[in-house]
């Protein structure tokens, strides 16, 4: 299926290329080449070249309501230089679709309809990847926004379909998503309500009804089918703004044992991007528990305390700014263990930017972290971007020293520079000895260039 879609994509590209002026074709992409050189402390040298090609085609018709988008590229790493080896075996279709705006009948609601590669994200528990088919989105029926899709079955993908509906009214927001893949029915419901000006209540539920297990259970043992057929995840919470500088929060989370929703979103790299799915990705946790927290600002100091029964942890934090010094402290406590409450780690961070002279600003930082395994580890560092020397304007320098004890001292120094010809250069040397054995010592130099068109 994917190979046939690729052929169809290339036919589309070449077909529309002859009507550039009539239809308004758009073409862009990027080509990246990098060479990384690494030398360890024993003198062993390793060269790591890599190249990546990305091409995007877009077509807007004269009506400005229909669009065609094609994205494909080559990502290749080798040890024989920077040869991209441009052949059909390396060609990877990333995305290809045709999209149009408008209603399905005269006077009907407007909607966006897509044929081809689908981007289905109906919430953190309804994310469908690498699917081809048809989807409808941005359809508003009164106060309800509706979208849905149908995924075409192939050798790589099973037949799948889904629907999402959202309603937004004064102080109420609610939504529900359904994904049906013939093996199971996946349902996710979420919502929030503001019953008072300073109080917000929210909840989300995800359920998987395994149809095959139910069918097998009907032929076999009925009790076993009921036990395995229905799996669920539940999260409820509330936040109350007690006063301008004080807020409290709390709730409850639970998930069926040894279950992870099939269409669960990936774990967010940043806490700010977590939509409520990160805790499910963790393996070291309970399957249910309460959480509670409080945060306040007192005399310019931001204080917060949180407890999560699922992880048996309490986190205390404080942050403030003192005459340009950004200071933050965090302590993680293990709660509920056989030994009672004990400290898992304590971290202190201080950072300040100094204007030494015109064109020379230095940011200095200190980080101290204590854990039972390593004791107190001190890290002192500084970085700057030079503007004093015109020939290397924008040169970034950084250094860092990590001290665990008199015999465990590690350091790293580095520099990076974007040359006027577009080539990016960087070098980093890591030496000494670290308490964290995963730190890789040696020298790494990189040179690369990227072109966008």
N, C-alpha and C positions, 0 to 999 in steps of 0.2 A: 504493500500500500504506500509506504513512504517513497519507494523508488518510483512508482507511477506518479505520485504527487510531485516528485522532483522533476520528472520529464515534463509534466504539465506546466510546472513553474517556468522552466526554461523556454518552453514554447510560448508562454504568455509574454515573457520578457522580450523575446525576439520579435514577436508579433506586434507588440505595442511600440517597439523602437522605431518602426517606420512611420508612425504618426505622432512624432514628438510635438510638432508645432500645433497640430489639431487638438491633441488631448492634454498636453501639459505634463510630460513625464518628469519625474524627479529621480535623481540618482545620487547616492552618496555611499560612503563606506569608510573604512580605515584599514591601514596596513601597519603592523607593528613588528619590529625586529629587535631582539635583545640578545646581548652576549654577556653571560655572567661567568666570572672567573673566581674560583675558590681555592685557597691554599690553607691547609691545616697546619698546626704547630709542628708536625713531623716533616713538613715539606712536601707532602703529597698534593698534587695539583689536579683539579677537576674543572673542565670547561662545560658550561651549560648553555648552548644556544637555543633560541626559540623564536618562532615567527607565528604571526596570526593575521589572517585576512578576513575581512568582513565586508560584504557588499549588500546594499539595500536599494531596492527599486520601488518607486511609488508612482501611481498614475491617478491623476484627478481628471474626471471627464468634464465636458463642457458644462454639464448641469450642476457641477460642484456638489453633487449628492452621492456620487459613487466613487469609490477609491479601490485601488489594487495595490497591495504591498507584498513584496518578495524580499526575504532576507536569507542569505546563505553565506557560508564562509568556510575557511580552512584553518584549523588549529593544529600545528604540527611541531613536535620537538624531535631533534635528532642530534647526533654527535659528529656530523660531517659538514659543519658549517651552517650557513643560513639559507640553504636551499629549501624553498617551500614545497617542492615536489608537487606541482600543480597537475594533478591527474584526477580522473573521475573517482578513484577510490578514496581520495581525501576530501571530496566535495561533500559538505554537510548542509542539508536543508534545515534552517533554523525556524523559518516562519514563512507562510504564503497564504494570503487570503484576499477575498474581495468583500468590500463593505459598502453598504448603501444606507442612506437616511430617508425616512418617509414612512407613511402609514400603509397598512395592508389593504385598506379599503377607503373609498372617498369619505372624508369626514371623520375617519378613525384617528386614534392616537398616534403620534409620531413615535418612531422607534428606529434603532440602529440594528441592521441585520448583517451578519457576517457568514461567509462561506469559506471554509478552509481551516487554517490553524486557529485554535480557540485559546483564549486567555480566560480561564474560569477561576475566579476567586470570589466565592460567595460567603466568605467569612473564614475564620481560622480553622474551622472543622469541615469546610467544604471547598477545598482547593483541588482542582483536577488539572493534571499536567499532561503534556504531549498528546493532545487529543485533536483529531480532525473532525469536522462536521459543520453544523450550522448553529448559530446562536442569535438570540434577540435580546437587546438591552435598551435601557433608557426609555422604557415605555411607561407612561404615567396614566393610570386610570383613577381619576379623582385623587384622593390623598395617598393612593397606593402606587408604589413603583414596582414594576414587574420585569423580570428577565429570566430567560431559560435557554437551554441548549440541548442538542442531540448529537452524540458522538458516534461516528460511523465505525462499526466493528472492523478489525483488521487482524493480521497475524500477530501484531504487537499489542493491540488494544482490544478489549471486549466492548460490546455495545453498552452505551451509557447515556443517561439522560438526566436532566436536573432542572430545578425551578427555584427561584428566589423571589420573595415578596417582602417589601418594606413599607411601613406606614409611619409617618411623622406628623404628629399633631401637637398642640400646645401642651408642653410638659410631659409628653408621652412619645416614646419611640419603640417600635417593635418590628421584628423581622423573623422570617422563617425560610429555611433552605431544605430542599429535598434532592437527594441524588440516588438514582436507581441504576444499579449495574447488573441486575438479574441474579447475582449471587446474594446481594443484601440490599436492604433499603436503609439509607442513611438520612437521618433527620436532625437538623440543628435549629434551635429556637433561641433568640436572644431579645432582650428588651430592657428598657430603663424608664423610670417614672420619677417625677419630682413632685411629691405630695405637698411639700413645703418649700419655701424659698431657699433654705439652706440645707435641705435634705435630698439626697439622691439614692434611689434604690435600683439595683440592677441584678439581672440573672441571665445565665446562659445554660442551655441543656443540649447535649448531643447524644443521639441514640442510634444504635445499629441493630437492625432486625435481620438476622441471618436466615435467609429463606431456605437454603440447602439443608442446614442443620434441622430446621423445622420439618422439612419433608422427610428427612431420614428418621427424625424422632417419631413421626406418625407411623412409620413402618416398624420402628423398634420400641424403645422405652419412652413413654410419654414424659415422664419426670425429667429425664436427661435433656430432652428437647427444650423444655421450658427453662431449664437452668442455663443452657448455652445459647439460646436463640436471641435473647435480648441483652444488649450491653449498653452502658450509658455513662455519661459524664455530666456532672452537675456543679455549677458554681453560682453562689448567691452572695451579694455584698451590699454594703451601704456606706455612705460617707456623709458626715454631718459637720457643717461649719459652725462650731460652737460660738466663736467670735472671730473678729478680723484676723487675729494672730493665733488661732487655735482651731484645729480640725481633728476629728477622730474618724476611724474607718474600721471595718470588720466584716467578716463573712465566713462562709463555709464552702469547701471544695471536696468533691468525691469522684472517684472513677472506678469502674469495674476492674477487678484484679487481673493483671497481666494483659490489659487491653490498651491498644493505641488506635484511635480513629484512623481508618484507612486513608481518608482525605484530609489529614491533619497538615496544617501549614508547617514549613520548616521552622526550626528554632531561630528566633530573631537574634542577630549578633549584638544588637544594642537593646538595652532594657527599655528604652523609649519606644522601640518598635514592637514590643511584645503586646500582642492582642489577647493574651490570656491563654496561650498554648505552650509557653516555655516550660512550665512546671510539669507538663505531661511527658516531655522529652527526657526529664531527669530519671535516672534509674535508682538512685539512692533516696528514696522517699517512702512515705506511707501512701495508702490508697485513699485516705480521707483525713480531714482535719479542719480545725478552725484557724482563722488568722485575725489579727487585730493590730491596729497601729494608731499612733498619735503623733502629730507634728505641731510645732509652735515656733514662733519667732520672739525671742526675748532679748531686748537691748542689742539688736543687730545680729544675734546668734541664732542660726536655724538649727533647731533640735528635732530629732525624730527617733521614735522607738517602735519597732515592729516585731511581732511574734508570729511564727508560722508553725503550726502543729505538724503539718505534713513533713517538714524537714527537721523538726525538733530544734529549731533555731530561733534566737532572738538577736536582732541587730540594732545597735545603738549608734547614732551618728550625730555629729555636730559640725557645723561649718560657719565660718565668718570671714570678714575682711578687716584686717587691722592695718591701717595706714599703707594700703597697697599689698600687704601680705595675704594671700589666700590660704587659709588654714582649714583643714578638715581632719576629723578623727572618726574612725569607725571601729567598733568592737563587735565581734560575732561570738555569741554564747551558745553552747550546746545545752539544751534544756530537755530534761526527761530521761537522761542516761542513768545508768546504775550508780554512777559516781555523783549524781546530782547535777547542779549547774556548774559548768566549767567553761573557761575561755578557749575558743578555737583559734582566734586570731585578733590582733589589735593593730591597726594601721594609723599612722600619723603622716599627713602630707602638708608641706609648706611650699608655696611658689610665689615668686615675685619677679616682675620685669623692671630692669634698671636701664635708664637712658644714660649711657656712659658719656657719649658725645654725639654730635650730629652725624647720623649714618651708622651708629653703632649702638644697638640695643641688645642687652643680654638678659635672658630669662633663666633664673637660677631656681633649682627645686631640690627639695629633700623629701625622702620617703623612708619611713621606718616601719618595719613590719615584724611583729612578734608572733611566733607559733610555737607550740610545745616541741615540735620536731626540730626546728632550726634555731630556736631562740630568737634574739633580736638581730635583724638584718638591716643595715643602714645603706641607703643609696643616695648619693649626692651627684647632681648633674647640672649641666648648663648647656644652652644652645643659643645661637645668634645667627642673624642673616646680615652679611657684610654689605655695606654701601659705600665704603671708604675708597675702594680701589676700582676705578671705572672698568678695567679689563675683566674683572670677575664680579661685577655687580650682581648681587643676588646669591652669592656663594653662601651656603648654609653649613655651619660647623656645629658639632654636638659632641659632648663627652659625658661619661658617667662612670662612677666608681661605686662598687658594691662591696661592703665589708660585713662579713659574718663573725669572724674572729681574726686574731693576728695571723693565722695560717691560711685563712680563706678570704682572699681579697681578689676580686675580679674587676675588670675595667673594659670599657669600650669607647672608641673614638671614631668619628665618622665625618664625612663631608659629602655634599651633593651640590651639583651645579648644572643649570640648564644653559648650554652654550647658545650663542646667537644663531648658529646654523641649525638649531633644532634638536641636537643630540643631547640626551640627558646622561650625565656622568655621576657616579657615586662610588664611594669606597668606605668600608667599615672594617675595623679590626677589633676583635674580641680576644682578650687574653686573661691570664691569671687563673684563679680557681674560684668556683662558685658553689655555694651550698646546694643550689638547684642543679642537679646533674644533667638536666635536659638542655641547659645553655650550651650552644655549640661554639667552641673557640676556633679562631683562625681569621683569615683575611678574605673579604669578599669585595670584588670590584665589579661594577656593572656599567655597561654602555648600551644605550638603546635609542631608537628613534621611532616616532609614530607620525603617520601622515593621515589626515582626514580629508576626504574629498566629497 
